[in-house]
Amino acid sequence: MRLLILGGTEFVGRAVTDDALARGWEVTVFHRGTHRPPEGVRELRGDRLAPGGLAALEAVDGRWDAVVDTWSAAPVAVRDAVQVLAKRADRYAYVSSGSVYTYPNPLGSDESWPLVDASPDAAVAPYPEAKRGAELAVLDGFGERALLARAGLILGPRENVGRLTWWLDRIARGGTVLAPGPRDLPLQYVDARDLAAFVLDGLAAGLGGAYNVIAPPGFTTMGELLETCRRVTGSDAQLRWTDPETILAAGIEGWTELPIWIEPGQDHATMHGTGVEKALAAGLRPRPVAETVADTWAWLQSVGGSVTKRPDSSAVGLDPAREATFLAKLDGDAASASVRTPKV
């Protein structure tokens, strides 16, 4: 299989590259040169948003059996790549997002849920419209030969946003850790390597159409995730489970200050309640949470515990001083309540 990866050097793209090489495929990586691709690939360089940025692709003779694209910004970049590749590749897989669905989508909603309005010609667009615009560009050029992998929360080794890695680092430091409850709050995510495997399996099988590529709702819980982090890091951290109302009343934000966690409600249902029966039937195989956490910790240690984040990602994680102040107040409130409780 001759595969072209647009990207291919970071997180999901790197997972696709590594998997394809492990299969013995002939891999070409087109990227800006910011990160080094693994050994064994053919490397092409260009900036998709610059004038003439696709020249290296245009100059290559021959065809590819498939293309994988992980672009997350202006849809015009995908549109222009599709125009170059429509007659030079057999299939095109685009790593999209569940954000393309109109909000609010209910628990268990599937690929039939309405989509946001978007344009493949947009040079600037919010994330949901950017992803949907890119989908439209791929469909315009490849039609039934297009595979749209709509991922949700993506975790795993080489994560360049800092969600699971933040929790691992925080718990590894030990002490009392603010653990956002409830413990049994269901979580849904996909390991980047499982996403990559689904895409490559789908391309090899001639799969087309849209798929929600994410583990089933309730695949794990906040409690299992954080306890697993404590176990794999060997930490003596004490998890201080706290109800959502107390956390929110203190102005601490889910998802950003407390990565992965979203308090129960519509936002949680949207992020952690997507229907995935179609992808599971097509071969998606989510690996156990313990494997994702352990492998991410091993990778984090291998790079010295420092993660190079995507330049377009926002800061995540609770400031240590803010956490300490919050926990001290919890202890003070608990002590006051104990004094006020009448003894019988």
C-alpha positions in Angstrom: 0.0 0.0 0.0 1.4 3.4 -1.0 0.3 5.9 1.6 0.6 9.7 1.7 0.2 11.4 5.0 -0.4 15.1 5.2 1.2 15.8 8.5 2.5 12.6 10.0 5.0 13.8 12.5 2.9 14.8 15.6 0.4 12.9 17.8 -2.4 11.4 15.6 -0.4 11.9 12.4 2.6 10.2 13.9 0.5 7.3 15.2 -0.7 6.8 11.6 2.8 7.0 10.3 4.1 4.5 12.8 1.3 2.0 12.2 1.6 2.2 8.5 5.3 1.6 8.6 4.7 -1.4 11.0 2.4 -2.8 8.3 5.2 -2.6 5.7 3.4 0.1 3.7 5.3 2.6 1.5 4.9 5.9 3.4 5.3 9.4 2.1 5.0 12.3 4.7 4.2 15.8 3.6 4.8 18.4 6.3 6.4 21.8 7.1 9.6 20.3 8.6 8.9 21.4 12.2 9.3 17.9 13.5 11.4 15.0 12.3 9.5 12.1 10.8 10.5 8.5 11.7 13.0 6.6 9.7 11.7 4.8 6.7 9.5 7.4 5.2 9.8 9.5 2.1 9.7 13.1 3.1 8.2 16.1 1.2 8.1 19.6 2.6 5.7 22.5 2.1 3.4 24.9 3.9 -0.2 24.3 2.9 -1.2 27.9 3.6 1.6 29.6 1.7 1.5 30.5 -2.0 2.9 27.5 -3.9 3.0 25.5 -0.7 1.9 22.3 -2.4 4.6 22.4 -5.1 6.4 19.4 -3.6 3.3 17.3 -4.0 2.6 18.5 -7.5 6.1 17.6 -8.6 5.9 14.0 -7.6 5.3 11.5 -10.3 3.0 8.5 -9.7 0.0 7.8 -7.6 -0.9 6.9 -4.0 -3.3 4.2 -3.0 -4.5 6.4 -0.1 -4.1 9.7 1.7 -4.5 10.5 5.4 -5.1 14.1 6.4 -5.2 15.4 10.0 -5.6 19.2 9.2 -7.5 21.2 11.9 -7.4 24.8 10.6 -8.6 26.6 7.5 -10.7 24.3 5.2 -9.1 25.9 2.1 -5.9 24.0 2.9 -7.8 20.7 2.6 -9.6 22.0 -0.5 -6.4 22.8 -2.2 -4.7 19.5 -1.3 -7.8 17.6 -2.6 -7.6 19.4 -5.9 -4.0 18.3 -6.3 -4.6 14.8 -5.2 -8.1 13.9 -6.5 -6.7 12.3 -9.7 -3.6 11.0 -8.1 -4.9 9.0 -5.1 -7.5 6.3 -4.8 -8.9 7.0 -1.4 -8.8 9.9 1.1 -9.2 9.6 4.9 -9.8 12.8 6.9 -9.4 12.8 10.7 -12.4 15.0 11.6 -14.1 15.7 14.9 -17.4 15.1 16.7 -17.5 18.9 16.9 -19.0 18.9 13.4 -22.4 18.0 14.9 -24.9 20.8 15.8 -25.1 21.5 19.5 -26.7 20.3 21.7 -26.6 16.6 20.6 -28.2 14.2 23.0 -26.6 11.2 24.7 -26.2 8.4 22.2 -26.5 10.5 19.1 -24.9 8.9 16.0 -23.6 9.9 12.6 -27.1 10.9 11.4 -27.3 13.9 13.8 -27.4 17.3 11.9 -24.1 19.0 11.0 -23.0 22.6 11.3 -23.1 24.8 8.3 -19.7 25.3 6.8 -17.8 26.0 3.6 -14.8 24.2 2.1 -13.6 27.6 0.8 -13.3 29.3 4.2 -9.9 30.8 5.0 -10.9 31.4 8.6 -13.4 29.5 10.6 -14.2 28.3 14.2 -13.1 24.8 14.9 -16.5 23.0 14.2 -16.9 24.8 10.9 -13.3 24.3 10.0 -13.6 20.6 10.5 -16.9 20.3 8.6 -15.6 22.6 5.8 -12.6 20.2 5.4 -15.0 17.2 5.3 -16.9 18.9 2.5 -13.7 19.5 0.6 -12.8 15.9 0.8 -16.3 14.8 -0.2 -16.2 17.1 -3.2 -13.1 15.6 -4.5 -13.4 11.9 -3.5 -17.1 11.3 -2.9 -17.7 7.6 -1.8 -13.9 7.1 -1.7 -13.7 9.5 1.3 -13.5 8.2 4.9 -14.4 10.7 7.6 -13.1 9.6 11.0 -14.9 11.8 13.5 -12.9 11.5 16.7 -13.8 12.9 20.1 -11.3 13.3 22.9 -8.0 11.8 21.8 -5.4 10.6 24.3 -2.3 8.5 24.3 1.5 8.7 23.8 2.8 11.9 22.0 -0.3 13.9 23.1 0.5 17.5 22.3 -2.4 19.2 24.1 -1.5 18.2 27.6 -4.6 16.6 29.1 -3.7 13.1 30.2 -0.1 14.2 30.5 -1.1 17.0 33.0 -2.9 14.5 35.2 0.0 12.1 35.1 2.5 14.8 36.0 0.2 16.2 38.8 -0.4 12.9 40.4 3.2 11.9 40.1 4.1 14.9 42.2 2.1 13.5 45.1 0.4 15.2 47.9 -3.3 15.9 48.0 -4.8 16.1 44.5 -8.1 17.8 43.7 -10.1 15.0 42.1 -13.3 16.2 40.4 -16.3 14.0 41.0 -18.3 12.0 40.9 -15.9 9.1 40.8 -18.2 7.1 38.5 -18.6 10.0 36.0 -18.4 8.2 32.6 -15.6 9.1 30.2 -15.3 8.5 26.5 -12.1 8.9 24.4 -10.0 7.3 21.8 -6.4 6.3 22.0 -4.6 7.9 19.0 -3.2 4.5 18.1 -6.6 3.0 17.9 -7.8 5.9 15.8 -4.9 5.4 13.5 -5.5 1.6 13.2 -9.2 2.2 12.4 -8.3 4.7 9.6 -5.7 2.4 8.0 -7.8 -0.7 8.3 -10.7 1.3 6.7 -8.5 2.4 3.8 -7.3 -1.1 3.2 -10.8 -2.4 3.2 -12.2 0.4 1.0 -14.3 1.9 3.8 -16.1 5.1 3.0 -18.5 7.5 4.8 -18.5 9.1 8.2 -17.8 7.2 11.5 -17.7 8.3 15.1 -14.3 6.9 16.0 -14.2 6.8 19.8 -14.7 4.2 22.5 -18.2 3.6 23.8 -19.8 5.9 26.3 -18.8 4.8 29.8 -15.7 3.1 28.5 -14.0 4.3 31.7 -14.7 6.7 34.6 -13.0 9.6 36.1 -12.3 7.4 39.1 -10.7 4.6 37.1 -8.6 7.1 35.1 -7.1 8.9 38.1 -6.6 5.7 40.1 -4.8 4.3 37.1 -2.6 7.4 36.9 -1.7 6.9 40.5 -0.9 3.2 40.0 1.3 3.6 36.9 3.3 6.5 38.3 3.8 4.7 41.7 2.6 7.9 43.4 1.5 8.2 47.0 -0.9 11.0 46.0 -4.2 11.2 47.9 -7.1 11.9 45.6 -9.5 14.4 47.3 -12.8 13.7 45.6 -15.0 16.8 45.4 -18.5 17.3 44.1 -18.9 19.4 40.9 -21.0 22.1 42.6 -18.2 22.9 45.1 -15.6 23.0 42.3 -17.7 25.3 40.1 -18.6 27.6 42.9 -14.9 28.2 43.4 -14.6 29.3 39.8 -12.5 26.3 38.8 -13.2 25.3 35.3 -13.6 21.9 33.9 -11.9 20.8 30.7 -9.3 23.6 30.9 -8.2 23.8 34.6 -9.2 20.2 35.2 -8.5 18.5 31.9 -10.8 15.8 30.5 -13.4 16.4 33.3 -16.7 18.1 32.4 -19.4 18.4 35.1 -22.5 16.3 34.5 -24.9 18.0 32.1 -25.4 18.8 28.4 -21.7 19.5 27.7 -20.7 16.2 29.3 -23.3 14.3 27.3 -22.0 15.9 24.1 -18.3 15.1 24.8 -18.7 11.8 26.5 -21.9 10.3 25.2 -21.5 9.8 21.5 -23.0 6.8 19.8 -20.3 4.6 18.2 -22.1 1.4 17.1 -21.2 2.0 13.4 -17.4 2.2 14.1 -17.4 -0.8 16.4 -19.2 -2.8 13.8 -16.6 -1.7 11.2 -13.7 -2.9 13.4 -12.8 -0.2 15.9 -10.9 -1.9 18.8 -10.4 0.4 21.8 -7.5 -0.8 24.0 -7.9 -0.8 27.9 -7.5 2.5 29.7 -4.6 1.0 31.7 -2.6 0.5 28.5 -3.2 4.0 27.3 -2.2 5.5 30.7 0.8 3.3 31.1 2.1 3.9 27.6 1.6 7.7 27.9 3.5 7.8 31.2 6.3 5.7 29.7 6.5 8.1 26.7 6.3 11.2 29.0 9.3 9.9 31.0 11.2 9.2 27.8 11.0 12.8 26.8 12.0 14.1 30.2 8.5 14.9 31.4 8.2 17.9 29.1 5.5 18.1 26.4 5.8 20.3 23.4 2.3 21.5 22.9 0.6 22.5 19.7 0.9 26.3 19.1 -2.8 26.6 18.6 -3.7 24.8 21.9 -4.7 26.7 25.0 -3.2 26.3 28.4 -4.6 23.4 30.5 -4.2 22.4 34.1 -4.9 23.9 37.5 -2.3 26.3 38.9 -0.6 24.7 42.0 -1.2 27.7 44.2 -4.9 27.8 43.2 -5.3 24.1 43.9 -3.6 24.5 47.3 -5.8 27.4 48.3 -8.9 25.5 47.2 -7.9 22.4 49.2 -7.1 24.5 52.3 -10.5 26.1 52.2 -12.1 22.6 51.9 -10.2 21.5 55.0 -11.2 24.7 56.8 -14.8 24.3 55.9 -14.7 20.7 57.0 -13.2 21.6 60.4 -15.8 24.4 60.9 -18.6 22.0 60.2 -17.2 19.5 62.6 -17.1 22.1 65.4 -20.7 23.2 64.7 -22.0 19.6 64.7 -23.7 19.0 68.1 -22.4 16.1 70.1 -25.0 13.6 71.5 
